[in-house]
Amino acid sequence: MAATEEDEEVALILDEQHEEIKAAKTLASDHDFAFNLQMQEALAASRTPHTSSPELPLGETLSFTDDDEFDFTALILEDIARVDQERHDLEFGQKEMKRLKVDLDRRIHDQKFAKEIMNIPDGDWTKYGDNFSKPYSLGASSSSSDSVKVAFESIGGESFRVYSKGLVSEEMIGDTRVIVGGVGVAICDSSDNLIWEVTKFLGGEESKSVEIAELEAIVHGLDEALTFDLGRVTFFIDDFKVFNYVTGRVEPKPRVATLVNQVSLLQKKFSYCQPSLLTRNDVKFVFKLARDAIVSQIKWTEETSKGKTFKETCVICYEGITVEKMFSVDGCFHRFCFSCMKQHVEVKLLEGQTASCPSDGCKSEVKLKCCAKFLDPKLVDVMVQRKKEDSISVTDKVYCPYPKCSELMVKHEVLEYTKQFFVDAEQSGARKCMKCEKFFCTQCKVPWHYDISCKDFSRSKGYQNAGDGMLKSLAQSKRWRQCIKCNNMVELLWGCYHITCRCGYEFCYTCGAEWKLKKATCSCPIWDERNIIRERNVNPRR
């Protein structure tokens, strides 16, 4: 019998039972009413010779039903309604899953057809391009006159990717510290386009071990893949120990052996199903899904003057904080309140360090751009700029010479950017700022001088008024030396004339000649006695 016929018969039976029970309940109610009415008339007749007997108020009847009797009829009706609702929910779920399968099958069909079109030679496309067509249609084979079985051939032959992540975390719920777990699952096509994602919280034994949580995530991911009738899948694991369990390289522990066997049984239901090892960064999005499943368990609702609000407990200050004032660390997704994170990040910045997640043992970096929610935006901009400067070597740095811009850029990046707008940019030295989009000379470090060569411009009055010209004029008067490799200015306060620039270039401070293999290539004196600092006894012996 087809599934649609069974559904129709179940619905018909439920409707008939519902009507019969309602009719029986009405009939029973009528019998009770008639019995009470007869008893009332009999009591009134027996009361006639005895006028002292109290009479019932007008409109009130006697009831001989037992108030404590359980209403089984209502319970049966509730069960029927519940079964009927479950049937409707199941039917809706099946229709929705079928719709998703059709959408997926159509997407695979379109991608394959797009690849076929891309492989058509240009000549053939010019001649016959208008005639190429491949409309999407579902393959069908009738199993009976009233039912049609849909075959998703594209889904069965395509390769899919199943990402899963199980997390276990110690969290605060109110004043209680509890262990909670969560699972995140994402199914993608062969091009890593997201198809389906699921979150699930873990409880009981599932949340007591990271290995169990990881295996639960894999089982859940493969189950979801089977609901789509996927034939070929690769499921990814970022836990090396769990990967060894699943691949049979290591004998699983007794408490996880059942789940490992379950994974093995699920693998046999696919035409192809193999595990693959990845790093945590590659499964970051399912990591977030698993973390969201945990957060859904640790937050609670609280009534306020503005209505209901969700709150969490910050594990640093143990205060109940509204969800909007909680900060999630990118990478590990541990959550802390804005106030605690502000103090933590500011202390690290003052120490000249990069802030990491405050959670014990977690090394996830707190990205400064994400801290604008609780830090002064100006401080964030300054620290981001400082971090950018530290990440670029001295020889690769170039600054925009315009005072209102001063954007820091990498030499090869700004060169590639300029080539789009300026012919022969590499030979001319012209560069276009990637922020203010004004041209400047990378050799003179001044605004672009167009038809004037760098040599002629260096002699002009415009160069002397420019920032770099003023710097060189000051350098000459102060007898500073410029590194020929990175153009950095160096001033000798004390010590010998052997200079090691911050870019690593070594030269003579007197003439600028290069030092090679820690030896001078010039005949200049190595030091001047006046520049050598000698230790002096501040407290001479008596």
C-alpha positions as CSV (number, residue, x, y, z in Angstrom):
1,M,0.0,0.0,0.0
2,A,1.3,3.5,-0.9
3,A,2.3,6.0,1.8
4,T,-0.4,8.4,0.6
5,E,-3.1,5.8,1.0
6,E,-2.0,4.9,4.5
7,D,-2.0,8.6,5.5
8,E,-5.5,9.0,4.2
9,E,-6.8,5.9,6.0
10,V,-5.1,7.1,9.3
11,A,-6.7,10.5,9.0
12,L,-10.1,9.0,8.3
13,I,-9.9,6.6,11.2
14,L,-8.9,9.4,13.6
15,D,-11.8,11.6,12.4
16,E,-14.3,8.7,12.9
17,Q,-13.0,7.9,16.4
18,H,-13.1,11.6,17.3
19,E,-16.8,11.9,16.1
20,E,-17.8,8.6,17.8
21,I,-16.3,9.6,21.1
22,K,-17.8,13.1,21.0
23,A,-21.2,11.5,20.2
24,A,-20.8,9.0,23.1
25,K,-19.9,11.8,25.5
26,T,-23.0,13.8,24.4
27,L,-25.2,10.7,24.8
28,A,-23.8,10.0,28.3
29,S,-24.3,13.6,29.2
30,D,-28.0,13.4,28.1
31,H,-28.5,10.3,30.2
32,D,-27.1,11.9,33.3
33,F,-29.3,15.0,32.7
34,A,-32.5,12.8,32.4
35,F,-31.6,10.8,35.5
36,N,-31.0,13.9,37.6
37,L,-34.3,15.4,36.3
38,Q,-36.2,12.2,37.3
39,M,-34.6,12.2,40.7
40,Q,-35.6,15.8,41.2
41,E,-39.2,15.2,40.3
42,A,-39.3,12.2,42.7
43,L,-37.9,14.2,45.5
44,A,-40.4,17.0,45.0
45,A,-43.3,14.5,45.0
46,S,-42.1,12.9,48.3
47,R,-41.7,16.4,49.8
48,T,-45.4,17.5,49.2
49,P,-46.9,16.3,52.6
50,H,-44.0,17.7,54.5
51,T,-44.0,21.5,54.0
52,S,-41.2,21.9,56.4
53,S,-38.8,20.3,54.0
54,P,-36.5,22.8,52.2
55,E,-37.1,23.3,48.5
56,L,-34.5,23.7,45.9
57,P,-34.0,27.2,44.4
58,L,-35.6,27.9,41.1
59,G,-33.4,26.7,38.2
60,E,-31.1,24.5,40.3
61,T,-31.0,20.8,39.7
62,L,-29.6,17.9,41.7
63,S,-26.4,16.3,40.4
64,F,-25.5,12.8,41.4
65,T,-22.2,12.6,39.5
66,D,-19.0,12.0,41.4
67,D,-16.9,15.2,41.2
68,D,-13.7,13.2,41.8
69,E,-14.4,10.8,38.9
70,F,-11.6,10.9,36.3
71,D,-12.7,12.1,32.8
72,F,-11.3,9.3,30.6
73,T,-13.2,10.6,27.6
74,A,-11.4,14.0,27.6
75,L,-8.0,12.1,28.0
76,I,-8.8,10.0,24.9
77,L,-9.8,13.1,22.9
78,E,-6.5,14.7,23.9
79,D,-4.5,11.7,22.8
80,I,-6.3,11.6,19.5
81,A,-5.6,15.3,19.0
82,R,-2.0,14.8,19.8
83,V,-1.6,11.9,17.4
84,D,-3.3,13.9,14.7
85,Q,-1.0,16.8,15.3
86,E,2.1,14.5,15.2
87,R,0.8,13.1,11.9
88,H,0.4,16.6,10.5
89,D,3.9,17.6,11.7
90,L,5.4,14.4,10.1
91,E,3.6,15.1,6.9
92,F,4.8,18.7,6.8
93,G,8.4,17.5,7.6
94,Q,8.3,15.0,4.8
95,K,7.1,17.6,2.3
96,E,9.7,20.1,3.4
97,M,12.5,17.5,3.1
98,K,11.3,16.6,-0.3
99,R,11.3,20.2,-1.3
100,L,14.9,20.6,-0.1
101,K,15.9,17.5,-2.0
102,V,14.4,18.8,-5.2
103,D,16.2,22.2,-4.7
104,L,19.4,20.4,-4.1
105,D,19.0,18.1,-7.1
106,R,18.1,21.2,-9.3
107,R,21.2,23.0,-8.0
108,I,23.5,20.0,-8.9
109,H,21.9,19.8,-12.3
110,D,22.4,23.5,-13.0
111,Q,26.1,23.3,-11.9
112,K,26.8,20.4,-14.1
113,F,25.1,22.1,-17.1
114,A,27.1,25.3,-16.4
115,K,30.4,23.3,-16.5
116,E,29.3,21.7,-19.8
117,I,28.6,25.1,-21.3
118,M,32.0,26.4,-20.1
119,N,33.7,23.6,-22.0
120,I,32.0,24.4,-25.3
121,P,34.5,25.9,-27.8
122,D,33.8,29.6,-28.6
123,G,33.3,28.8,-32.3
124,D,30.6,26.2,-31.5
125,W,29.0,28.5,-29.0
126,T,28.8,31.3,-31.5
127,K,27.1,29.0,-34.1
128,Y,24.9,26.8,-31.9
129,G,24.8,28.6,-28.5
130,D,21.1,29.5,-28.8
131,N,20.2,25.8,-29.2
132,F,21.9,24.5,-26.1
133,S,19.3,23.6,-23.4
134,K,19.0,21.1,-20.7
135,P,15.8,21.7,-18.7
136,Y,15.6,20.2,-15.2
137,S,13.2,17.3,-14.7
138,L,12.9,14.7,-11.9
139,G,13.3,11.1,-12.9
140,A,10.2,9.1,-11.9
141,S,9.2,5.5,-12.0
142,S,5.6,4.5,-11.1
143,S,5.3,1.8,-8.5
144,S,1.5,1.8,-8.7
145,S,-1.2,3.7,-10.5
146,D,-1.7,6.1,-7.5
147,S,1.9,6.6,-6.3
148,V,5.0,8.0,-7.8
149,K,8.5,7.4,-6.5
150,V,10.9,10.2,-7.1
151,A,14.5,9.3,-8.0
152,F,17.2,11.9,-7.2
153,E,19.9,10.6,-9.5
154,S,22.1,13.8,-9.2
155,I,22.1,13.7,-5.4
156,G,23.0,10.0,-5.4
157,G,26.0,10.5,-7.7
158,E,27.3,13.8,-6.4
159,S,30.0,14.0,-3.7
160,F,29.1,16.0,-0.6
161,R,31.0,17.2,2.5
162,V,29.8,16.7,6.1
163,Y,31.3,18.9,8.7
164,S,30.6,18.2,12.4
165,K,31.8,19.5,15.7
166,G,31.0,18.4,19.3
167,L,31.9,20.7,22.2
168,V,31.9,20.3,26.0
169,S,32.2,23.3,28.2
170,E,32.0,24.2,31.9
171,E,29.5,27.1,32.1
172,M,27.6,29.1,34.7
173,I,23.8,28.9,34.9
174,G,22.8,31.4,37.5
175,D,25.0,30.6,40.5
176,T,25.6,27.0,39.5
177,R,28.6,25.7,37.5
178,V,27.5,22.9,35.1
179,I,29.0,20.9,32.3
180,V,27.1,21.4,29.0
181,G,27.6,20.1,25.5
182,G,26.6,21.1,22.0
183,V,26.8,19.7,18.4
184,G,27.1,21.6,15.2
185,V,26.6,20.0,11.8
186,A,26.9,21.5,8.3
187,I,26.4,19.7,4.9
188,C,28.0,21.3,1.9
189,D,28.2,20.3,-1.8
190,S,31.5,19.6,-3.6
191,S,32.1,23.3,-4.0
192,D,31.6,23.9,-0.2
193,N,28.3,25.7,-0.7
194,L,26.2,25.3,2.4
195,I,23.1,23.1,2.0
196,W,22.0,22.3,5.5
197,E,23.0,23.2,9.0
198,V,21.8,21.8,12.4
199,T,22.5,22.5,16.1
200,K,21.8,20.2,18.9
201,F,22.5,20.3,22.7
202,L,23.9,17.4,24.5
203,G,22.9,16.2,28.0
204,G,23.7,13.5,30.5
205,E,26.6,11.2,29.5
206,E,26.9,12.8,26.1
207,S,28.3,16.1,27.7
208,K,30.8,14.5,30.0
209,S,33.5,13.7,27.5
210,V,34.9,15.7,24.5
211,E,35.4,12.4,22.6
212,I,31.8,11.4,23.1
213,A,30.6,14.8,22.0
214,E,32.8,14.6,18.8
215,L,31.4,11.1,18.0
216,E,27.9,12.2,18.7
217,A,28.4,15.1,16.2
218,I,29.7,12.7,13.5
219,V,26.7,10.3,14.1
220,H,24.3,13.2,13.9
221,G,26.0,14.5,10.7
222,L,25.8,11.2,8.9
223,D,22.1,10.8,10.0
224,E,21.3,14.2,8.5
225,A,23.1,13.2,5.3
226,L,21.0,10.0,5.1
227,T,17.8,12.0,5.3
228,F,18.8,13.7,2.1
229,D,19.6,10.4,0.5
230,L,23.1,11.5,-0.2
231,G,25.1,8.6,-1.8
232,R,28.7,9.9,-1.6
233,V,30.0,11.8,1.4
234,T,33.3,12.8,3.0
235,F,32.9,13.6,6.7
236,F,35.6,15.8,8.3
237,I,37.1,15.5,11.8
238,D,39.4,18.0,13.5
239,D,40.2,15.7,16.5
240,F,43.2,13.5,15.8
241,K,42.3,11.0,18.5
242,V,38.7,10.6,17.3
243,F,40.0,10.3,13.7
244,N,42.2,7.4,14.7
245,Y,39.2,5.7,16.4
246,V,37.0,6.1,13.3
247,T,39.7,4.9,10.9
248,G,40.5,1.9,13.2
249,R,44.1,2.9,13.8
250,V,43.6,3.0,17.6
251,E,41.4,0.7,19.6
252,P,38.5,2.8,21.1
253,K,37.9,3.1,24.8
254,P,34.9,1.1,26.1
255,R,32.8,4.2,26.7
256,V,33.2,5.4,23.1
257,A,33.3,2.0,21.4
258,T,29.5,1.9,20.9
259,L,29.6,5.3,19.1
260,V,32.5,4.2,16.9
261,N,30.6,1.1,15.9
262,Q,27.6,3.3,15.2
263,V,29.7,5.5,12.9
264,S,30.9,2.3,11.1
265,L,27.4,1.1,10.6
266,L,26.2,4.4,9.2
267,Q,29.2,4.5,6.7
268,K,27.9,1.2,5.2
269,K,24.6,2.9,4.2
270,F,26.4,5.2,1.7
271,S,27.8,4.2,-1.6
272,Y,30.9,6.1,-0.5
273,C,31.7,7.4,3.0
274,Q,35.2,8.2,4.2
275,P,36.6,10.4,7.0
276,S,39.1,13.2,6.5
277,L,41.3,15.1,9.0
278,L,41.1,18.9,9.1
279,T,42.4,21.7,11.3
280,R,40.0,23.6,13.6
281,N,40.2,26.7,11.4
282,D,38.7,24.7,8.5
283,V,35.6,23.7,10.6
284,K,35.2,27.1,12.2
285,F,31.6,27.6,11.1
286,V,30.4,24.3,12.7
287,F,32.4,25.2,15.7
288,K,30.2,28.3,16.0
289,L,27.1,26.2,15.6
290,A,28.2,23.9,18.4
291,R,28.9,26.9,20.6
292,D,25.5,28.4,19.8
293,A,23.9,25.1,21.0
294,I,25.8,25.5,24.3
295,V,24.7,29.2,24.6
296,S,21.1,28.2,24.1
297,Q,21.3,26.1,27.3
298,I,23.1,28.6,29.6
299,K,20.9,31.7,29.0
300,W,17.7,32.3,30.8
301,T,14.8,34.8,30.5
302,E,14.1,37.6,32.9
303,E,11.2,40.0,33.1
304,T,12.0,43.7,33.0
305,S,10.1,46.9,32.6
306,K,10.8,46.6,28.8
307,G,9.6,43.0,28.6
308,K,11.5,39.7,28.5
309,T,15.2,39.7,28.1
310,F,17.8,36.9,27.9
311,K,20.7,36.8,30.3
312,E,23.9,34.8,30.8
313,T,26.4,34.5,33.6
314,C,29.9,35.9,32.9
315,V,32.4,33.3,34.1
316,I,34.8,36.0,35.3
317,C,32.6,38.3,37.4
318,Y,29.7,35.8,37.9
319,E,27.2,38.5,37.2
320,G,24.0,38.0,35.2
321,I,24.5,40.0,32.0
322,T,22.1,40.6,29.2
323,V,23.0,38.7,26.0
324,E,23.6,41.9,24.1
325,K,26.4,42.9,26.6
326,M,28.3,39.6,26.1
327,F,31.3,39.4,23.9
328,S,32.2,36.3,21.9
329,V,35.9,35.6,21.2
330,D,36.3,34.9,17.5
331,G,37.9,31.5,17.1
332,C,36.8,29.7,20.3
333,F,33.5,31.6,20.9
334,H,34.0,31.7,24.6
335,R,31.8,34.5,26.0
336,F,32.5,37.2,28.6
337,C,30.8,40.5,29.6
338,F,32.0,43.7,28.0
339,S,33.3,45.1,31.3
340,C,35.6,42.1,32.0
341,M,36.8,42.0,28.4
342,K,37.5,45.8,28.4
343,Q,39.7,45.4,31.5
344,H,41.5,42.3,30.2
345,V,42.3,43.8,26.7
346,E,43.4,47.2,28.1
347,V,45.9,45.6,30.5
348,K,47.4,43.4,27.7
349,L,47.7,46.5,25.4
350,L,49.4,48.5,28.2
351,E,51.9,45.6,28.6
352,G,52.5,45.7,24.8
353,Q,51.1,42.2,24.4
354,T,48.4,40.7,22.2
355,A,45.2,39.9,24.1
356,S,44.1,36.2,24.1
357,C,41.0,34.6,25.3
358,P,40.7,34.8,29.2
359,S,39.5,31.2,29.4
360,D,42.0,28.9,31.0
361,G,44.1,27.1,28.5
362,C,42.5,28.8,25.5
363,K,45.0,30.6,23.1
364,S,42.5,32.2,20.7
365,E,43.5,35.7,19.8
366,V,41.2,38.6,20.6
367,K,41.0,40.6,17.4
368,L,41.2,44.3,18.0
369,K,38.7,45.1,15.3
370,C,36.1,43.2,17.2
371,C,36.7,45.1,20.4
372,A,35.1,48.4,19.2
373,K,32.0,47.3,21.2
374,F,33.7,48.0,24.5
375,L,36.9,49.9,23.7
376,D,37.3,53.5,22.6
377,P,37.2,53.4,18.8
378,K,40.2,55.8,18.6
379,L,42.2,53.4,20.7
380,V,41.2,50.5,18.5
381,D,42.3,52.4,15.4
382,V,45.7,53.3,17.0
383,M,46.3,49.7,18.1
384,V,45.3,48.2,14.7
385,Q,47.7,50.6,13.0
386,R,50.5,49.8,15.4
387,K,49.9,46.1,14.9
388,K,49.9,46.6,11.1
389,E,53.2,48.5,11.4
390,D,54.8,45.6,13.4
391,S,53.7,43.0,10.8
392,I,55.4,44.8,7.9
393,S,59.2,44.8,7.6
394,V,60.9,48.1,7.5
395,T,62.1,47.7,3.9
396,D,58.5,47.0,2.7
397,K,56.9,50.0,4.4
398,V,55.8,53.1,2.5
399,Y,53.7,56.0,3.9
400,C,51.5,58.4,2.0
401,P,53.3,61.8,2.1
402,Y,50.0,63.8,2.4
403,P,49.7,65.0,6.0
404,K,46.0,64.4,6.2
405,C,46.4,60.8,5.1
406,S,49.8,59.2,6.1
407,E,48.4,55.8,5.2
408,L,50.8,52.9,5.8
409,M,51.1,50.5,2.8
410,V,53.2,47.6,1.6
411,K,55.5,48.5,-1.3
412,H,54.6,45.7,-3.6
413,E,50.9,46.1,-2.9
414,V,50.8,49.8,-3.7
415,L,52.8,49.1,-6.8
416,E,50.3,46.6,-8.1
417,Y,47.5,49.0,-7.3
418,T,49.2,51.9,-9.1
419,K,49.8,49.8,-12.3
420,Q,46.0,50.0,-12.9
421,F,46.1,53.8,-13.2
422,F,49.7,54.8,-14.2
423,V,51.7,53.5,-17.1
424,D,55.3,52.6,-16.4
425,A,54.8,53.1,-12.6
426,E,57.6,50.8,-11.6
427,Q,60.3,52.8,-13.5
428,S,58.9,56.2,-12.8
429,G,58.5,55.7,-9.1
430,A,55.0,57.1,-9.1
431,R,52.5,55.5,-6.7
432,K,48.8,56.0,-6.0
433,C,47.8,56.0,-2.3
434,M,45.3,53.2,-1.7
435,K,43.4,55.3,0.8
436,C,43.3,59.0,-0.4
437,E,44.0,57.9,-4.0
438,K,46.5,60.8,-4.6
439,F,49.7,60.2,-6.5
440,F,53.1,60.6,-4.8
441,C,56.7,59.8,-5.5
442,T,58.1,56.8,-3.7
443,Q,61.7,57.9,-4.2
444,C,61.3,61.5,-3.1
445,K,58.6,60.8,-0.5
446,V,56.6,63.8,-1.7
447,P,53.5,64.5,-3.8
448,W,54.0,63.4,-7.4
449,H,56.0,66.0,-9.4
450,Y,54.8,64.8,-12.9
451,D,57.1,66.3,-15.6
452,I,60.0,67.0,-13.3
453,S,62.6,64.4,-12.6
454,C,63.5,63.4,-9.0
455,K,66.9,65.0,-9.4
456,D,65.6,68.3,-10.7
457,F,62.8,68.4,-8.1
458,S,65.3,67.8,-5.3
459,R,66.9,71.1,-6.3
460,S,63.6,73.0,-6.5
461,K,62.0,75.2,-3.9
462,G,59.0,72.9,-3.8
463,Y,61.2,70.1,-2.5
464,Q,62.6,72.2,0.2
465,N,59.1,73.1,1.3
466,A,58.0,69.5,1.2
467,G,58.1,67.3,4.3
468,D,60.9,65.0,3.2
469,G,63.0,67.9,1.9
470,M,62.7,69.6,5.2
471,L,63.7,66.4,6.9
472,K,66.9,66.0,4.7
473,S,67.7,69.7,5.4
474,L,67.5,69.0,9.1
475,A,69.5,65.8,8.7
476,Q,72.3,67.7,7.1
477,S,72.5,70.3,9.8
478,K,72.4,67.7,12.5
479,R,74.8,65.4,10.7
480,W,72.4,62.5,10.6
481,R,73.1,59.6,8.3
482,Q,70.4,57.9,6.1
483,C,70.3,54.2,5.5
484,I,70.5,53.7,1.7
485,K,68.5,50.5,1.9
486,C,65.4,51.7,3.8
487,N,66.0,55.5,3.9
488,N,65.6,55.5,7.6
489,M,67.4,58.4,9.4
490,V,70.0,57.4,12.0
491,E,71.5,59.7,14.7
492,L,74.7,58.7,16.6
493,L,74.5,59.6,20.2
494,W,77.4,57.4,21.5
495,G,79.3,54.3,20.6
496,C,81.3,53.4,17.5
497,Y,80.7,54.3,13.9
498,H,79.5,50.8,13.0
499,I,75.8,51.2,12.5
500,T,73.2,48.4,12.2
501,C,69.9,49.8,10.9
502,R,66.6,48.4,12.1
503,C,66.2,46.9,8.6
504,G,69.4,44.9,9.2
505,Y,71.7,46.9,6.9
506,E,75.1,47.6,8.3
507,F,77.1,50.7,7.3
508,C,79.7,53.3,8.4
509,Y,78.2,56.3,10.0
510,T,81.0,58.6,8.8
511,C,80.8,57.9,5.0
512,G,77.8,55.5,4.6
513,A,79.9,52.7,3.2
514,E,78.5,49.2,3.7
515,W,79.9,46.8,6.3
516,K,80.3,43.2,5.1
517,L,80.8,40.2,7.3
518,K,81.1,42.5,10.3
519,K,84.1,44.3,8.7
520,A,84.3,47.9,7.3
521,T,84.8,48.4,3.6
522,C,86.2,51.9,4.2
523,S,89.2,53.4,5.9
524,C,87.2,55.6,8.3
525,P,88.1,55.5,12.0
526,I,85.9,53.0,13.9
527,W,85.2,55.3,16.8
528,D,85.8,58.6,18.5
529,E,86.8,58.7,22.1
530,R,84.2,61.3,22.8
531,N,81.4,59.0,21.7
532,I,82.5,56.0,23.8
533,I,80.8,55.7,27.2
534,R,82.9,54.3,30.0
535,E,81.5,53.1,33.3
536,R,82.3,55.4,36.2
537,N,82.2,54.5,39.9
538,V,79.4,56.6,41.3
539,N,80.4,55.5,44.9
540,P,84.3,55.4,44.9
541,R,86.0,53.2,47.5
542,R,87.1,55.0,50.6
